[in-house]
Amino acid sequence: MYSNLAISFSIVSGLMACLLFILGMYFEKDKKRSRFILIWACLFLGASFANMEWAFWIEGDNIFTVFFNGNLPVVSYFLIWFVFIIWLFEKRGERKVWVMLMILLILISIYAMINTNVIVV
């Protein structure tokens, strides 16, 4: 039951991320507003990834082992999103933003891999 809730949260936050990406690309001429919206889109996408990881964890799988064992659909899903984010910010000349987002993602992933067996009640 809880895994269905986690997947529902993941779908909703993923849809919000897609809508914010479209909105951010719409305001391409206004760089400040566009950057603000695109950063929020990346945060919603991160929430979608986190909820997906939660759903895997509830089902008894570790998303990091699934990812690093080479499960092609999971690997391609994440890589396509990462390449899209890099392309989008590079197209706008904002390398600093996507590099900071990737560093933050790496730090959060390292923390999550260290604490995979911690159960918070």
Rosetta silent file (secondary structure, phi, psi, omega in degrees, C-alpha in Angstrom):
SEQUENCE: MYSNLAISFSIVSGLMACLLFILGMYFEKDKKRSRFILIWACLFLGASFANMEWAFWIEGDNIFTVFFNGNLPVVSYFLIWFVFIIWLFEKRGERKVWVMLMILLILISIYAMINTNVIVV
SCORE:     score description
SCORE:     0.000 S_00000001
   1 L     0.000  -45.355 -177.852    0.000    0.000    0.000 S_00000001
   2 H   -68.443  -29.163  178.583    2.738    2.483    0.931 S_00000001
   3 H   -67.639  -33.597  175.728    4.643    1.766   -2.262 S_00000001
   4 H   -65.349  -37.576  176.908    1.576    2.863   -4.249 S_00000001
   5 H   -64.943  -42.694  179.497    1.548    6.098   -2.270 S_00000001
   6 H   -65.093  -41.316  178.286    5.247    6.643   -2.970 S_00000001
   7 H   -66.095  -37.849  177.317    4.776    5.997   -6.685 S_00000001
   8 H   -62.932  -43.885  175.946    1.816    8.413   -6.718 S_00000001
   9 H   -60.946  -40.254  179.766    3.942   11.115   -5.095 S_00000001
  10 H   -64.037  -41.514  179.329    6.688   10.398   -7.614 S_00000001
  11 H   -65.876  -44.534 -179.394    4.289   10.744  -10.548 S_00000001
  12 H   -63.957  -45.613 -179.695    2.811   14.000   -9.249 S_00000001
  13 H   -70.003  -31.555  174.639    6.199   15.581   -8.577 S_00000001
  14 H   -65.687  -40.980  176.732    7.477   14.329  -11.951 S_00000001
  15 H   -65.523  -40.509  177.139    4.528   15.945  -13.732 S_00000001
  16 H   -63.339  -39.364  177.650    5.103   19.175  -11.835 S_00000001
  17 H   -62.494  -43.495  179.426    8.771   19.077  -12.848 S_00000001
  18 H   -62.791  -43.471  179.169    7.812   18.609  -16.505 S_00000001
  19 H   -64.384  -39.399  178.455    5.352   21.508  -16.364 S_00000001
  20 H   -69.325  -35.230  175.325    7.943   23.735  -14.703 S_00000001
  21 H   -63.176  -42.738  178.294   10.553   22.787  -17.315 S_00000001
  22 H   -63.760  -43.847  178.781    8.110   23.759  -20.070 S_00000001
  23 H   -64.009  -40.019  178.350    7.291   27.012  -18.279 S_00000001
  24 H   -65.438  -35.177  176.824   10.994   27.754  -17.764 S_00000001
  25 H   -74.004  -25.939  177.788   11.691   27.232  -21.446 S_00000001
  26 H   -67.524  -38.490 -179.886    8.754   29.507  -22.287 S_00000001
  27 L   -90.156   43.159 -174.901   10.353   32.413  -20.371 S_00000001
  28 L   -63.457  -32.488 -177.797   13.638   32.016  -22.252 S_00000001
  29 L   -73.426  -33.475  178.173   14.087   35.766  -22.816 S_00000001
  30 L   -90.697   91.735 -171.614   13.706   36.632  -19.114 S_00000001
  31 H   -61.711  -39.830 -176.589   16.840   34.879  -17.789 S_00000001
  32 H   -66.331  -47.356  179.152   16.248   35.597  -14.101 S_00000001
  33 H   -65.793  -40.902 -179.712   12.679   34.254  -14.054 S_00000001
  34 H   -62.761  -44.955  179.336   13.639   31.329  -16.269 S_00000001
  35 H   -61.973  -42.782  179.441   16.543   30.316  -14.017 S_00000001
  36 H   -60.426  -46.095 -178.974   14.317   30.506  -10.921 S_00000001
  37 H   -67.298  -40.225 -178.924   11.641   28.313  -12.523 S_00000001
  38 H   -69.006  -33.601  175.975   14.174   25.806  -13.873 S_00000001
  39 H   -67.239  -39.539  175.322   15.835   25.414  -10.483 S_00000001
  40 H   -64.840  -36.343  176.983   12.416   24.700   -8.968 S_00000001
  41 H   -62.691  -40.649  177.695   11.804   22.193  -11.751 S_00000001
  42 H   -65.386  -36.565  177.458   15.057   20.443  -10.814 S_00000001
  43 H   -66.267  -40.880  176.586   13.961   20.360   -7.162 S_00000001
  44 H   -66.335  -35.870  176.737   10.638   18.766   -8.121 S_00000001
  45 H   -66.164  -38.526  175.170   12.524   16.276  -10.276 S_00000001
  46 H   -63.273  -38.047  176.596   14.720   15.478   -7.283 S_00000001
  47 H   -65.242  -37.036  176.692   11.586   14.932   -5.208 S_00000001
  48 H   -64.025  -43.694  177.784   10.332   12.553   -7.876 S_00000001
  49 H   -63.094  -41.561 -179.254   13.618   10.624   -7.752 S_00000001
  50 H   -65.173  -40.278  178.132   13.484   10.511   -3.946 S_00000001
  51 H   -68.346  -33.630  175.717    9.925    9.188   -3.954 S_00000001
  52 H   -65.719  -41.060  177.372   10.907    6.577   -6.506 S_00000001
  53 H   -63.859  -38.150  178.204   13.776    5.521   -4.244 S_00000001
  54 H   -63.283  -41.924  178.868   11.329    5.366   -1.326 S_00000001
  55 H   -63.929  -41.953  175.899    9.017    3.096   -3.337 S_00000001
  56 H   -60.944  -43.160 -177.675   11.932    0.786   -4.172 S_00000001
  57 H   -64.688  -39.628  178.868   12.943    0.751   -0.495 S_00000001
  58 H   -63.646  -36.913  179.300    9.401   -0.105    0.650 S_00000001
  59 L   -77.870   -5.345  177.098    9.351   -3.027   -1.783 S_00000001
  60 L    97.246    7.087  178.178   12.667   -4.251   -0.348 S_00000001
  61 L  -104.145  153.535  173.948   14.977   -3.142   -3.158 S_00000001
  62 L  -105.481  119.990 -175.258   17.837   -0.708   -2.981 S_00000001
  63 H   -63.628  -27.563 -179.904   17.722    1.651   -5.951 S_00000001
  64 H   -70.238  -38.856  175.997   21.485    2.069   -5.876 S_00000001
  65 H   -70.223  -36.693  176.117   22.085   -1.657   -6.353 S_00000001
  66 H   -63.236  -42.358 -179.196   19.442   -1.726   -9.089 S_00000001
  67 H   -67.306  -48.169 -174.907   21.118    1.257  -10.769 S_00000001
  68 H   -79.118  -12.624  173.434   24.699    0.016  -10.462 S_00000001
  69 L   -82.815   -2.555  173.880   23.822   -3.542  -11.558 S_00000001
  70 L    86.472   32.361  174.619   22.960   -2.093  -14.952 S_00000001
  71 L   -67.726  107.263 -169.588   19.171   -2.299  -15.081 S_00000001
  72 H   -57.748  -44.851  179.531   18.795   -0.616  -18.463 S_00000001
  73 H   -62.768  -40.024 -179.642   15.376    1.066  -17.996 S_00000001
  74 H   -69.509  -44.857 -179.992   16.350    2.591  -14.651 S_00000001
  75 H   -62.785  -45.116 -178.739   19.794    3.680  -15.854 S_00000001
  76 H   -67.493  -35.451  178.140   18.433    5.188  -19.069 S_00000001
  77 H   -59.714  -49.684 -179.261   15.644    7.015  -17.189 S_00000001
  78 H   -69.036  -42.164 -178.480   18.109    8.768  -14.896 S_00000001
  79 H   -65.166  -38.507  178.023   20.719    9.408  -17.588 S_00000001
  80 H   -62.399  -42.221  178.487   18.194   10.967  -19.972 S_00000001
  81 H   -66.146  -41.424 -179.976   17.076   13.391  -17.260 S_00000001
  82 H   -64.651  -43.150  178.867   20.660   14.266  -16.314 S_00000001
  83 H   -64.557  -38.457  178.169   21.648   14.873  -19.939 S_00000001
  84 H   -62.855  -44.326 -179.602   18.521   17.001  -20.442 S_00000001
  85 H   -64.909  -43.928  178.331   19.323   19.182  -17.423 S_00000001
  86 H   -61.590  -45.926  179.890   22.941   19.608  -18.495 S_00000001
  87 H   -61.298  -43.331 -176.656   21.876   20.473  -22.052 S_00000001
  88 H   -63.320  -46.059 -179.169   19.228   22.933  -20.873 S_00000001
  89 H   -75.568  -31.896  176.032   21.532   24.901  -18.602 S_00000001
  90 H   -66.950  -37.166  178.521   24.468   24.744  -21.037 S_00000001
  91 H   -61.708  -31.557 -179.896   22.241   26.130  -23.784 S_00000001
  92 L   -91.142   -2.667  179.754   21.551   29.101  -21.557 S_00000001
  93 L    75.468   29.945 -177.919   25.207   29.530  -20.579 S_00000001
  94 L  -118.583   64.447 -178.183   24.629   28.676  -16.920 S_00000001
  95 H   -64.347  -34.681 -177.159   27.176   25.959  -16.261 S_00000001
  96 H   -59.313  -36.057 -176.647   27.509   26.965  -12.605 S_00000001
  97 H   -68.014  -50.438 -176.925   23.875   26.021  -11.884 S_00000001
  98 H   -71.025  -30.451  176.208   23.965   22.472  -13.223 S_00000001
  99 H   -65.872  -42.248  178.062   27.397   21.792  -11.719 S_00000001
 100 H   -64.665  -39.564  177.636   26.106   22.876   -8.294 S_00000001
 101 H   -64.241  -40.446  179.163   22.988   20.712   -8.736 S_00000001
 102 H   -68.529  -38.519  176.237   25.103   17.682   -9.671 S_00000001
 103 H   -62.984  -42.850  177.076   27.441   18.220   -6.697 S_00000001
 104 H   -62.446  -40.978  177.940   24.397   18.416   -4.425 S_00000001
 105 H   -63.592  -41.890  179.081   23.005   15.241   -5.990 S_00000001
 106 H   -64.293  -43.387  178.873   26.290   13.409   -5.471 S_00000001
 107 H   -63.426  -42.645  178.595   26.466   14.473   -1.815 S_00000001
 108 H   -66.238  -38.607  178.792   22.873   13.404   -1.172 S_00000001
 109 H   -65.834  -40.781  177.409   23.480   10.082   -2.952 S_00000001
 110 H   -63.285  -43.440  177.712   26.586    9.390   -0.873 S_00000001
 111 H   -62.520  -40.715 -179.630   24.636   10.161    2.304 S_00000001
 112 H   -68.474  -36.458  178.991   21.773    7.925    1.149 S_00000001
 113 H   -70.360  -33.102  178.159   24.112    5.020    0.315 S_00000001
 114 H   -69.431  -37.223 -173.992   25.761    5.267    3.727 S_00000001
 115 L  -106.556   39.296 -177.090   22.405    5.282    5.525 S_00000001
 116 L   -72.888  -26.874 -176.309   20.450    2.698    3.496 S_00000001
 117 L   -98.817   11.989  179.690   19.647    0.444    6.443 S_00000001
 118 L   -84.956  125.292  178.718   18.472    3.177    8.788 S_00000001
 119 L  -109.460  120.968  178.964   14.783    2.860    9.598 S_00000001
 120 L  -103.441  124.421 -178.449   13.096    5.974   10.926 S_00000001
 121 L  -108.501    0.000    0.000    9.799    5.380   12.691 S_00000001
